[in-house]
Structure formats: structure tokens, C-alpha cells
Amino acid sequence: MRIAVVGANGQLGHDVVASFQNNGDDVVAMTHQDVSVDSPESVTRALEAARPEIVVNAAAFNHVEKCETEPGLAFAVNALGVRNVARSSASLQARLFHISTDYVFDGAKGSPYVEDDLPCPLNVYGNSKLAGEYFVRSGNPRHFVLRVSAIYGLHPCRTKGGLNFVEMMLKLATERERLRVVDDEFVSPTSTVEIARQIVKLSRTEEYGLYHASAEGSCSWRQFAQAIFEITGTRTPVDPALPGEFATKVVRPKFSVLENSELKRKSLNLFGHWKDGLKAYFAARERAQAGQ
Ligand SMILES: NC(=O)c1ccc[n+]([C@@H]2O[C@H](COP(=O)([O-])OP(=O)(O)OC[C@H]3O[C@@H](n4cnc5c(N)ncnc54)[C@H](OP(=O)(O)O)[C@@H]3O)[C@@H](O)[C@H]2O)c1
């Protein structure tokens, strides 16, 4: 199949391109230089030239703090930009994959969120992403919206300045004797390779709709850091952050764990436990470092 990936050099976009290529698909990888989602003309021009059967939109403005201070840009990319991609893909009769976020929830539920739970974003980023979801729903009926959580991949996250959480913890461990990490925010850390694999699997179906797409299980950021150090044999102790120690102006959900209930109901779920995803990440990292 012919696939256009928008945001192709992002952390997730990179693995989506690789997954479709490994599947034998014909992939048109589009970076921000090739297409600006916030411009309807740019989107139409790029997609009309590519003539894809499937569009994957992995582009986003996902710097949560900057979204708060630049709400116009957040909505231009994450909401109206998504509308442009949805409308343009629909007019080309292409199916659309769009990536959303656990931050559409407020965290008050306290147990894993399913697709039927009512979103209630706490910040501009979450609101702009939720608006994007609705534009997908109204713009292209043949859509898959995947909400993901706390993602990490071998290719650097562009919005967040390069280092994903895993690499950031390992870097800090070389610089400090002890670390303090937030222990009261719970997520489902998910490897981008697994999300990409899930997208390829869904692409062979017509099971359109909204999906939670995250690894099984959950942990606090501190527990995530401890697991990273356990696997890599890093001995730096990880203490819980003090209350308010990393306070920012952005309110974040305390519990944004996702349950893949739709993928499971349709027997399409490929995700394993988050610790297994993390081990696979380190195995792939080693292979990459060895140049294999
Ligand atoms: N990172 C997380 O922990 C996390 C958690 C939940 C959900 N998500 C969602 O997962 C998806 C992928 O995130 P990621 O971590 O892969 O992000 P990323 O590495 O920052 O990639 C984002 C991509 O979007 C491109 N982009 C930004 N503005 C654009 C525009 N106006 N037009 C076209 N392209 C544009 C960026 O290109 P330039 O850098 O060249 O501008 C980059 O290639 C996003 O939808 C995000 O909201 C991420």
C-alpha cells in the first residue's frame, strides 16, 4: 500500500516509516519541510502529490509548557492542522491514522481510562489535541485515532529537545549521585516501535474508530526511572521528588493510564507489559550502537 507519513522525522513518525517499510509498503516520508499541517494549501499540495491510500499524522506541537504560553500555535498545529489533514485525506479517499494523547483526561478517575470515558483536558496541549480528535471524526470517516501515553523511541523527540525520558535519566545518572523524580504522576510508558507495529496491524483492517494504544500496566515516573536503571545496571538511587519540586505553570493529570479496551475487544491488541517494551528498547539500542 502507499502510505504518507506526516511528521516522519519525529520520534514516533520515524518508527512508523520504518514499520511500514519493513512491511513492504511504499512509504512517502514527509517532514515539516515537506508539509506544514497548519497550512491547508501545503497539506493539499503534499498529499495530492503523494496520492496515498493511507495518511499517518504523527506531526504535533507537543511541548506541554510551550503550548500553555502559545495557545494559538498549539491549536494551529494540533487542532486546525489536523482538520487540514483530515479533510485533505478524505478528499483523496485516503484512510487516516491520527495520534492523540492520554492528556485528554484529567486523571480524576484514578483507574485506567477506556475509550468511552469522558475527556476533560487540564491544559492547552490536551485541549488542542482533543479538538484535533474531533476534527478527525468530522473530517474523515475512515479514521483511526490512537491515544498514546509517555512515549519513547530511539529516534529523538524533536519537540522536547532530543532526549526522551529514558535517555534523560541515564544522562542525569552520569552527572549526579542521586536523582529525584516525580512519584505521584502515573502513566503507561510505551515504546514507539510498538505503537508503529500496532498502526501497521490496524492498517490492514477497516476497524475505524478511537483506540487507546499503550503498553500494559502502569508506573510513576520514578518507578519508570528505577526500571531503566535496573535493566541497565545503573546504581544511582532514585528518590521521590519533594512536593512542588518540579512545579510548572501547567496542570497535568496525576493518573493518565490508558486501557486498550477497544483493541482487546476486537482481538487486535499487540501491546505487552511496559517493562517488556523497555527491555526491547534497550536491545534495539544495543543493536543500533553496534551498527547492526
Ligand atoms: N512524546 C510523548 O510523550 C507523547 C505522549 C502522548 C502523545 N504524544 C503524541 O504522539 C505524537 C508523536 O509525538 P513525538 O514524540 O513523535 O513528537 P516529535 O518527535 O516532537 O515529532 C513531532 C513532529 O511533528 C513535526 N511538526 C511540528 N509542527 C509541524 C507542523 N506545523 N507541520 C508539520 N509538521 C510539524 C515536527 O517537525 P519539526 O521538529 O521539524 O517542526 C516533528 O517531526 C504526537 O501526536 C504527540 O502529541 C506524544
The ligand as a Gaussian input file, in Angstrom:
#p B3LYP/6-31G(d) Opt

LIG

0 1
 N        6.098000      12.453000      23.458000
 C        5.164000      11.965000      24.268000
 O        5.447000      11.555000      25.413000
 C        3.733000      11.859000      23.823000
 C        2.758000      11.434000      24.733000
 C        1.433000      11.313000      24.298000
 C        1.114000      11.618000      22.964000
 N        2.090000      12.044000      22.101000
 C        1.705000      12.321000      20.697000
 O        2.460000      11.454000      19.884000
 C        2.671000      12.052000      18.592000
 C        4.130000      11.950000      18.192000
 O        4.942000      12.660000      19.145000
 P        6.532000      12.615000      19.073000
 O        7.030000      12.394000      20.449000
 O        6.953000      11.708000      17.965000
 O        6.830000      14.138000      18.684000
 P        8.114000      14.811000      17.962000
 O        9.303000      13.931000      17.999000
 O        8.221000      16.162000      18.543000
 O        7.625000      14.908000      16.451000
 C        6.686000      15.848000      16.035000
 C        6.850000      16.036000      14.544000
 O        5.878000      16.989000      14.103000
 C        6.541000      17.903000      13.213000
 N        5.808000      19.157000      13.195000
 C        5.657000      20.072000      14.195000
 N        4.895000      21.076000      13.767000
 C        4.542000      20.800000      12.491000
 C        3.768000      21.455000      11.505000
 N        3.169000      22.639000      11.756000
 N        3.610000      20.875000      10.289000
 C        4.208000      19.691000      10.018000
 N        4.966000      19.017000      10.889000
 C        5.129000      19.570000      12.113000
 C        7.931000      18.042000      13.799000
 O        8.834000      18.571000      12.847000
 P        9.855000      19.784000      13.279000
 O       10.501000      19.346000      14.550000
 O       10.797000      19.871000      12.138000
 O        8.995000      21.002000      13.459000
 C        8.238000      16.590000      14.148000
 O        8.691000      15.898000      13.001000
 C        2.110000      13.472000      18.718000
 O        0.811000      13.498000      18.181000
 C        2.045000      13.726000      20.210000
 O        1.044000      14.656000      20.548000
 C        3.386000      12.161000      22.497000

